[in-house]
Amino acid sequence: MDPNISEWLNLVFRWIHVVAGVMWIGHLWFFNFVNAQVAKSYDADSKKKVVPELMPRALYWFRWGAAFTWITGILLLGIVYYMGGVLVENDQSKGVATGVGLVGLVVAWVIYDVLWKQMAKNEMAGAVVSFVLMAGAAFGLSMIMSGRSLFIHIGGIFGTIMAANVWMRIWPNQRKIIAATKAGTAPPDGVVPLAGLRSKHNTYMSVPLMFFMISNHFPTVYGSDIRWVWAAIFIAVGWGMAKLMYNKAATAAPAQF
């Protein structure tokens, strides 16, 4: 590809990627740190008035923010990494790294979805297994691609899982919740817990995701001989930060005026 065309495409897609990402994560955090707490105070009449008006509007920007973030992220992977010069180091195969990078995004979603269908009622065990799997993925990717590419692909795995959660698990179930609220009936069994759990997962993944998306600014970390260990550490720290935000959201402090 002509370098000038590549540069302009990089500029346009990156701008859209950031704008859509802010829209997506902003609504995600609103749902989990603000709306989830306020909704506890709703009575039946309040729910019937507020939910059908608020949620469709918020979920519109939420789901399309997710879609455009993921689409532009894949396009940027292609321009910067698969067609650029930073995917692999000198002794690594670009073809293998490209194939593993793309297939790995899909495989990661399948493994995650199957795992959490089984572990939904045992969140701590599921979190431990998920962390071990992500650390293993980081180690495996470090064997076939550059450190910079490793970090961006770990972010891509999180982003793919999150986007798939939005469109395949959260949005379909939220539609059922909204419809039931309008009708004044209870949602189908399992709908509310599933939507809530996947939204919670997305919130936890969003914090390390944002680090991995800007990790190319930190060569000291991605250039380390133990870069996969650093990747695992940043995942753990990110999850810890999300836990702190959840704890703060549940206190009286955010509601003080």
VENZI-V925127 format. One record per residue. N is the residue number from 0. RES is the residue in three letters. SS is DSSP state (a for helix, b for strand, c for the rest). OMEGA is omega as a letter, one per 30 degrees, with the letter a starting at -180 (999 if undefined). D_FIRST is the distance of its C-alpha to the first C-alpha in Angstrom with 2 decimals. Layout:
[[N & RES & SS & OMEGA & D_FIRST] [N & RES & SS & OMEGA & D_FIRST]]
//
This chain:
[[0 & MET & c & l & 0.00] [1 & ASP & c & a & 3.80] [2 & PRO & a & l & 6.17] [3 & ASN & a & l & 8.50] [4 & ILE & a & l & 7.06] [5 & SER & a & a & 6.44] [6 & GLU & a & l & 9.93] [7 & TRP & a & l & 11.50] [8 & LEU & a & l & 10.69] [9 & ASN & a & a & 12.02] [10 & LEU & a & a & 14.97] [11 & VAL & a & a & 15.86] [12 & PHE & a & a & 15.72] [13 & ARG & a & l & 17.52] [14 & TRP & a & l & 20.13] [15 & ILE & a & a & 20.85] [16 & HIS & a & a & 20.95] [17 & VAL & a & a & 23.58] [18 & VAL & a & a & 25.60] [19 & ALA & a & l & 25.78] [20 & GLY & a & l & 26.60] [21 & VAL & a & l & 29.42] [22 & MET & a & a & 30.75] [23 & TRP & a & a & 30.74] [24 & ILE & a & l & 32.23] [25 & GLY & a & l & 34.58] [26 & HIS & a & l & 36.11] [27 & LEU & a & a & 36.23] [28 & TRP & a & l & 38.24] [29 & PHE & a & a & 40.37] [30 & PHE & a & a & 41.33] [31 & ASN & a & a & 42.20] [32 & PHE & a & a & 43.69] [33 & VAL & a & a & 45.27] [34 & ASN & a & a & 45.79] [35 & ALA & a & l & 46.91] [36 & GLN & a & a & 49.72] [37 & VAL & a & a & 50.75] [38 & ALA & a & l & 50.85] [39 & LYS & a & a & 53.58] [40 & SER & a & a & 55.91] [41 & TYR & c & l & 55.52] [42 & ASP & c & a & 58.46] [43 & ALA & a & a & 58.19] [44 & ASP & a & l & 58.46] [45 & SER & a & l & 55.87] [46 & LYS & a & a & 53.37] [47 & LYS & a & l & 54.00] [48 & LYS & a & a & 53.43] [49 & VAL & a & a & 50.54] [50 & VAL & a & a & 48.34] [51 & PRO & a & l & 47.70] [52 & GLU & a & a & 46.76] [53 & LEU & a & a & 44.81] [54 & MET & a & l & 42.91] [55 & PRO & a & l & 41.18] [56 & ARG & a & a & 39.86] [57 & ALA & a & a & 38.74] [58 & LEU & a & l & 37.25] [59 & TYR & a & a & 35.23] [60 & TRP & a & a & 33.28] [61 & PHE & a & a & 33.35] [62 & ARG & a & l & 31.80] [63 & TRP & a & l & 29.15] [64 & GLY & a & l & 28.25] [65 & ALA & a & a & 27.81] [66 & ALA & a & a & 25.68] [67 & PHE & a & l & 23.21] [68 & THR & a & a & 23.14] [69 & TRP & a & a & 22.32] [70 & ILE & a & a & 19.71] [71 & THR & a & l & 17.74] [72 & GLY & a & l & 18.37] [73 & ILE & a & l & 16.79] [74 & LEU & a & l & 13.64] [75 & LEU & a & l & 13.62] [76 & LEU & a & a & 14.32] [77 & GLY & a & a & 11.24] [78 & ILE & a & a & 8.90] [79 & VAL & a & a & 11.22] [80 & TYR & a & a & 12.79] [81 & TYR & a & l & 11.62] [82 & MET & c & l & 7.96] [83 & GLY & c & a & 9.36] [84 & GLY & c & a & 12.26] [85 & VAL & c & a & 15.25] [86 & LEU & c & a & 16.01] [87 & VAL & c & l & 18.46] [88 & GLU & c & a & 20.64] [89 & ASN & c & a & 21.13] [90 & ASP & c & a & 23.65] [91 & GLN & c & a & 22.09] [92 & SER & c & a & 20.23] [93 & LYS & a & a & 16.77] [94 & GLY & a & l & 17.46] [95 & VAL & a & a & 20.81] [96 & ALA & a & l & 19.71] [97 & THR & a & a & 17.11] [98 & GLY & a & l & 19.86] [99 & VAL & a & a & 22.55] [100 & GLY & a & a & 20.66] [101 & LEU & a & a & 20.08] [102 & VAL & a & a & 23.43] [103 & GLY & a & l & 25.18] [104 & LEU & a & a & 24.58] [105 & VAL & a & a & 26.44] [106 & VAL & a & a & 29.06] [107 & ALA & a & l & 29.80] [108 & TRP & a & a & 30.65] [109 & VAL & a & l & 32.88] [110 & ILE & a & l & 34.70] [111 & TYR & a & a & 35.20] [112 & ASP & a & l & 36.52] [113 & VAL & a & a & 38.89] [114 & LEU & a & a & 40.07] [115 & TRP & a & l & 40.98] [116 & LYS & a & l & 42.74] [117 & GLN & a & a & 45.04] [118 & MET & a & a & 45.23] [119 & ALA & c & a & 45.54] [120 & LYS & c & l & 49.19] [121 & ASN & c & a & 48.69] [122 & GLU & a & a & 46.05] [123 & MET & a & l & 46.80] [124 & ALA & a & l & 46.47] [125 & GLY & a & l & 43.27] [126 & ALA & a & l & 41.84] [127 & VAL & a & l & 42.80] [128 & VAL & a & l & 41.26] [129 & SER & a & l & 38.04] [130 & PHE & a & l & 37.88] [131 & VAL & a & l & 38.51] [132 & LEU & a & l & 35.80] [133 & MET & a & l & 33.23] [134 & ALA & a & l & 34.39] [135 & GLY & a & l & 34.07] [136 & ALA & a & l & 30.52] [137 & ALA & a & l & 29.66] [138 & PHE & a & a & 31.34] [139 & GLY & a & l & 29.62] [140 & LEU & a & a & 26.09] [141 & SER & a & l & 26.99] [142 & MET & c & a & 27.59] [143 & ILE & c & l & 24.13] [144 & MET & c & a & 21.67] [145 & SER & c & l & 21.62] [146 & GLY & a & l & 23.99] [147 & ARG & a & l & 21.51] [148 & SER & a & l & 19.87] [149 & LEU & a & a & 23.42] [150 & PHE & a & a & 24.48] [151 & ILE & a & l & 21.64] [152 & HIS & a & l & 22.24] [153 & ILE & a & l & 25.95] [154 & GLY & a & l & 25.24] [155 & GLY & a & l & 23.13] [156 & ILE & a & l & 26.14] [157 & PHE & a & a & 28.45] [158 & GLY & a & l & 26.31] [159 & THR & a & l & 26.05] [160 & ILE & a & a & 29.79] [161 & MET & a & a & 30.59] [162 & ALA & a & l & 28.64] [163 & ALA & a & l & 30.20] [164 & ASN & a & a & 33.54] [165 & VAL & a & a & 33.24] [166 & TRP & a & a & 32.51] [167 & MET & a & a & 34.49] [168 & ARG & a & a & 37.40] [169 & ILE & a & a & 38.01] [170 & TRP & a & l & 37.41] [171 & PRO & a & a & 39.29] [172 & ASN & a & l & 42.19] [173 & GLN & a & l & 42.29] [174 & ARG & a & l & 42.68] [175 & LYS & a & l & 45.73] [176 & ILE & a & a & 47.09] [177 & ILE & a & a & 46.78] [178 & ALA & a & l & 48.39] [179 & ALA & a & l & 51.23] [180 & THR & a & l & 51.81] [181 & LYS & a & a & 52.10] [182 & ALA & a & a & 54.57] [183 & GLY & c & a & 56.51] [184 & THR & c & l & 56.15] [185 & ALA & c & l & 54.83] [186 & PRO & c & l & 51.27] [187 & PRO & c & a & 51.07] [188 & ASP & c & l & 51.76] [189 & GLY & c & a & 48.91] [190 & VAL & a & a & 46.61] [191 & VAL & a & l & 47.22] [192 & PRO & a & a & 47.01] [193 & LEU & a & l & 43.76] [194 & ALA & a & a & 42.00] [195 & GLY & a & a & 43.44] [196 & LEU & a & a & 42.53] [197 & ARG & a & l & 38.88] [198 & SER & a & l & 38.65] [199 & LYS & a & l & 40.30] [200 & HIS & a & l & 37.83] [201 & ASN & a & l & 34.90] [202 & THR & a & l & 36.69] [203 & TYR & a & a & 37.11] [204 & MET & a & a & 33.50] [205 & SER & a & a & 32.24] [206 & VAL & a & l & 33.62] [207 & PRO & a & l & 31.90] [208 & LEU & a & a & 28.74] [209 & MET & a & l & 28.53] [210 & PHE & a & a & 28.93] [211 & PHE & a & l & 26.17] [212 & MET & a & l & 23.76] [213 & ILE & c & a & 24.49] [214 & SER & a & l & 25.13] [215 & ASN & a & l & 22.18] [216 & HIS & a & a & 24.54] [217 & PHE & c & a & 27.13] [218 & PRO & a & l & 26.23] [219 & THR & a & a & 29.96] [220 & VAL & a & a & 29.99] [221 & TYR & a & l & 26.80] [222 & GLY & c & a & 27.20] [223 & SER & c & l & 30.75] [224 & ASP & c & l & 32.00] [225 & ILE & c & a & 33.39] [226 & ARG & a & l & 30.41] [227 & TRP & a & l & 31.17] [228 & VAL & a & l & 34.66] [229 & TRP & a & l & 33.37] [230 & ALA & a & l & 31.28] [231 & ALA & a & l & 34.52] [232 & ILE & a & a & 36.46] [233 & PHE & a & l & 34.20] [234 & ILE & a & a & 34.49] [235 & ALA & a & l & 38.28] [236 & VAL & a & l & 38.52] [237 & GLY & a & l & 36.41] [238 & TRP & a & l & 38.70] [239 & GLY & a & l & 41.66] [240 & MET & a & l & 40.51] [241 & ALA & a & l & 40.15] [242 & LYS & a & l & 43.67] [243 & LEU & a & l & 45.04] [244 & MET & a & l & 43.63] [245 & TYR & a & l & 45.20] [246 & ASN & a & l & 48.47] [247 & LYS & a & a & 48.42] [248 & ALA & a & a & 47.70] [249 & ALA & c & l & 50.83] [250 & THR & c & l & 53.09] [251 & ALA & c & a & 54.94] [252 & ALA & a & a & 53.06] [253 & PRO & a & a & 50.17] [254 & ALA & a & a & 52.80] [255 & GLN & c & a & 54.84] [256 & PHE & c & 999 & 55.01]]
//
